[in-house]
Structures are given as structure tokens and as C-alpha cells.
Amino acid sequence: MKFLRNLLAAIIGCLIAFGVLFGMFLIFVALLSGEDDEKTIKSDSILEIQIQNPVQDYVGRDESDPFAGLFQQAQGLDEIIHAIKVAKNDNKIKGISINNNFILAGLSQTQAIRRELEDFKTSGKFVYAYADLYVQKDYYLASVADSLFLNEVGSLDFKGLSSEVLFYKDLQEKAGVKMEVIRHGKYKSAVEPYLANEMSEANRTQIKELLSSLWGSMVDEIAISRNITPENLNSIADTLGGRMPQLARQSGLVDGVLFFDEYENKLKNALKLAEDKDLNYVSLEDYITTANKTKLYKGDDKIAVIYAQGEILYGEGGPDVIGQGIINKSLKEAREDDAVKAIVLRVNSPGGSALTSDIIWREIELTKAIKPVVVSMGDVAASGGYYIAVGADKIFAEPTTITGSIGVFGTIPNATELAKNIGINAEQVGTNKNSVDYSLFEPMSDGFRNMVQEGVESTYNTFLERVAQGRKITVAEADSMAQGRVWSGLDAKNLGLVDELGNLDDAIKGAAELAEISEFGVKIFPKYKSGFERFMEDYGGASTKIKQDFIREEIGVEAYTILREVKAAMNQEGVQARMPFVLSIK
């Protein structure tokens, strides 16, 4: 009895302590939110671009929420682009300094930022860039600058694109756990890592062509900005002509080699500021808070922008997952809103559940019958990502978007060999002939395999029909571009898989043209719960991340990557319409 009393007292004490700490935390946040968090922008300021968090197309931050930004570990591409647009016409911002990013963004996201900086320069304001060292994607971004500088003892990585695909056939044999693969017969590259130890020539060819297209887009833009021919840039890449600061300057990749204090003197000269005066920097993060108060699109009529980003999974969905729940709700709200005249669906997804993709496709069909629907593709809109895009009235893609991958497959883990090795024997009992369809511990029967194959073929044919209907081509023509092949946005445009090359703004303007409106505001969907709300709903979220970080630290990044990919494959349910492999571009 005494033990129970003490236990109850301890529990109540812990709850009270937690309540007090939580209350103090709320007071602290309230005090912070009560302050004027908008930074004062001084005259002759320089907007400093340092993107230190992973970039997502949309983070759904609500500035009126006092908890906005708490537990938020991503930066919204929409906010970055918006801030640069506002800065272009802000008389207090005289120029931009891009300073050593290590940007954690996709190639198309980086391209979108770069193009916005290019547009910023049309205002007559300057863009300078400096880094202690440039990795390749950072250099691509920084090359837009009027003047580009590198630390005297730094380095510049400029060598062309490569990718790495991991293969697991030997691992499966050693572990005794393999993935049973059911795919469409012509879908050659899908799940190849589970079936072989090396890349097929067909797969190698398609990846090489994809990388060449992406690299070509990058080189063409760098060539214009640096006044170096694409041929010379490729020669520099082949000879590693930027690996040392002096070589980078001699090859024309940078304008000067100097220390940061000397770079700041360059900025002062651009501002016509005396060397003994201090520069007024305003960070991108601080300026976003100010810029968000300025609306660039204005009008009673609205264009709805719905963000669909992440893996496609059956269910509600969220900031990192596309589910039919949150996307279809947004589509329904937008089409029933009389102020909304057209809809732009921003898709950034490698695909996932074929069932969920088709449910969203149907909702787009219902919406399209009432209002124009335009798709804007981000870094990736492949397989299931293309599936949900193909029903739109018009599709825009960046030249560096990865799209296509029209194909489906199923993977089912089988641990028969492992069970045999460790002495497990599974016995099944059922009431009917097919009541026992599959066991993790028994070889897959021909009957079950044929049933799954039938589902794969049916889903693939449905996918082709959706593509044929959406792109106004025959099923045979759709099949000729399908079979799991991935394309760059540039190649997809040439093939007719997308309509136009352009960014999100281009898609919004395209939607306005279809709706026949000239003045309009933009309404964003969906509204996510704040990071703090999600944290409070799931206390395990923080501990899970800590565990993941610990495992990655202990076994190394390469081994952790393999573990994560195998785990993701084993968690796939149902027929999948997703990228045929994890494409790591370096």
C-alpha cells in the first residue's frame, strides 16, 4: 500500500513538474512573440543569402502562429523566391551577397533560386558571391553573380554529374532475406538492385542520358553568366581546371581569389561606402519575415496553389508525405471556393502507392471539369508523381526536373532462407483454397505470384490509359515512352510528356490565362500543423530522430543509407508507381 502511495505521488509530482515547465515554456514563447520580430531594414543594406537548412517546396509556416518555426528544420522554396522578388523592388536593399551555402536543395530548386537571382539583377542591383570552397551545386548557384570570389586557400568542385545506385543481390543471399519482385515485363530497370549485382547496359544508358541532360542545362546557364563556352566549361570539368584557387581564376570560373575581409571591401566599393564603415547585412531568414508581409499577387480573384510533396502513401498525408486525404481535401476546397478561378498543383514526388495516385488523379478529373488545373513540377515528378500530374490541363516542368518513370511494380520480402538457417518452420492452416495466400517464411507460390502479376499488369495498363487520355496520345504511344524510363524536364518537353518549361510562377500565370483573368491573388493549400503541434502529438518523434542520428553515426553514412533503403522497400504495401531506384546525383 505504501509502495502504491509513493508511486502515485511520484507520478503526480512528475505531471505537476511537467505542467510547470510547459507553462514556463509557453510564457517564454509568448514573450518572444510579443516582441517586434520584424527586423528593421536599414538603408544601403545587403541581403545575405545563406541557406543552411534543407529546402522544401513549401513548409506551410503561418507567421501569425507564435509557434511557427519551432521544431521546423526546413526552409521553404516559396519563401526564398518570394523574398528575392520583394528585395528586387526594395529601395533599402542595394544588392545580394551569396555566401558559402552548402545548399541542401534539389537541382531544380537550386535552378529556381538561381533564375530568381538572375531576374533580381535586371533591377540594376548587384549580386556578388564568395565562398571558402564551392561544391558543384553551390557553384552553379553562385555563378549567377556579377562578381564571384574564392578564398585564397579554398577549392572549387567542377567535374560533371555522376550518380550511384546500390545493388543488394549478394546482401539478400547472405542475409537469407530477399525481395520477391513482380513487375511489368518491359519495365527493365525497376527494382534491378534486388535482382542483380551490377547495372544493366539499358539502365546505364538511360541514367547517362538523364545526367547529360541535367548537366547540359547547368552548363548552358553557367556559360552565359561566366561568358565561357559550354565546350570550354566541359574541358575545364574534364581537366579539373577549378580544383585550386589560382586554376579557378585562370580558367575564368571565378573573378578573384581573396580573403573575406577583402571581399567585404569589394561590397563596400559596390555601395560606394568608405572602407572604415560597417556593412549593413540582413540575413535571408530575417528578410523573409519582412518580405512575407508584402503580397506580389493582388486581386479578388484567386489562383489556388496546392503543394503535393514527398512520397505517395495511402492515408491523410502531411508536410513530407502525399496522401489522398489532405490533397483531395485541398482540391475540393479550392474548386468549391467561388473566388478561386484556377488551380496549380505543385508536384515534387518520386511516387509511391499506385492506389493513392489514382484516387488523387480522379479528384483532379472532378476538379478539372469545373476549373482549370495546371501542374508545376519540382525536382522530381516521376512515376506516381507523374500519374497525379498527367490529368492536368497543362503541365510545366523545370529543365532539370526528373519525370516520367511510367511503370509499376510490387516487392514483397521473403525470409525463407533465413528461417531455414535459424531453425524456424512455419505451418499454415486455412479454410479455403486461397485463404493462405502468402507467408514471409515460405517460398512464394506460383498461384500467388500470378495473382500479384495480374494486379501489376492491370495497374500498368490503367496508368498508360491515364497518360494517353491526359496527353491526348494513343496507349501504344504512351507505352513507347513508358517502361520505367526517366527523363529530364527538357527531354520530357520534347517528347510531349509536359507542355512547357517553366517555374511555379510560369505555371501560375499559365493558370490565370486559362481562367482568363489578369489580376489575381494567390491562395495556398494545404495548411499544415506547426512543427510544435506535430511534436506535441508525437513525443516519440524527437526520440526517433535521436535514434536515427545515433545509428548513422555508429555504422556510417553508407551503411545507414543501405539500411534505410532496404527498410523502405520492405515497408512498401500494394502495387507501387515510384522511381525504379534511388538516384543519388553528385
Disulfide bonds with the S-S distance in Angstrom:
none
